[in-house]
Amino acid sequence: MAWQPPQKPGDVGILIPSAKKYLDRFSYGHNLGDSDEYTIEFGVALRQWQVNIHYQVAFKGRPGPDVNLLGIFDWNVKKQMGLLEVAGAPVLPWIITVGGHMGAWDLGPAYWSALPLQQRGLAVVQGVGYDAASLPFNNASGYAELSRIVHEVKPAGAPWAIASHSQGAIITSDFLENVVVGNQAVPALSNFRGGVHYGNPRRPRGVVAPWVHDPPPAGTEGLAHNVLPAQLPGVEEVARAGDLYADKLPGEASEWKTSIYQLIVDLRIFGGVDTLGEQLVELLTDPAGEGWAMFQAITGGLQFAFDMGPHDNYDLGGATRHLETILK
């Protein structure tokens, strides 16, 4: 059986006595004893403390890592209690995760593929909380919070990676391309090792992670008008065939899909390549050709709406192994 951190009555842990002493400073943590056993009383006090700390990290600017709310005595809990501050101890790598549209910071393939490394004590996982509900997309909120975590929360010089999904992958693509790549001399940005993008609308043409069992056809790219010109250093692109956002074969039908993408992302209708305004002008000048292309785009979008599995369901094992490899 794989190792699990103490999380239920009867479990034992070498740092549980220190945690009981730490919790004694709070009204709900008195009289927990000094044994190394996870007792019912310890679990109740730990959950109350976790609720308080999670609220402070999520809403009050307390430095991460965030903590679970399930009474699990894991690495994040020990770190927040200050039980790991041993002189000369190595700095663990960080994995910063950014979820997709309408997703929570601790849900989705990006977070789930990073979490096993934290559970094994090999990395710190820090989710990015941002406005993932607005239309058009509020990518600026995710960009700002990602930047804050990189510069103010993550230890400068610690090895780090990213994992992101869908809208989150747009944010990390932008941040890595504009800020991180080429600026490794900056302490907060140094030691970047790579990461994983899931269903990235900015996926570079022809770039797919080697472990994907049903990759998009050769020559395809992400749906965005500004796909990445090349693969980012160490960043694998996880994309499946049939994913509207990451499997686009350039052509007239795809131009209509890209125009809708630009409308959703930043309300862009005019003033660029493959905008909705440009497509409507082309429809007026070539109603037969563009009408058919528009019909293909609509039917393709409807087909995807009935089956979004290629954009949401992934084999996470390859991504976890990749993250572990680049962070060693």
Secondary structure, DSSP 8 states (H G I E B T S, - for coil): -------STT-B-TTHHHHHHHHTTSGGG-S--S-SB--HHHHHHHHHHHHHHHHHHHHS---S----SS----HHHHHHTT----TT-----EEEEE--TT--TT-SHHHHHHHHHHHTTS-EEEE-----S-SS--HHHHHHHHHHIIIIIS-TT--EEEEEETHHHHHHHHHIIIIITT-TTSTTTTTEEEEEEES-TT--TT---TT-SS---TT-B-SSTT--SS--TTEEEE--TT-TTT-B--SHHHHHHHHHHHHHHH---SSSTT-HHHHHHHHHH-HHHHHHHHHHHHHHHHHHHH--HHHH----HHHHHHHHHHH-
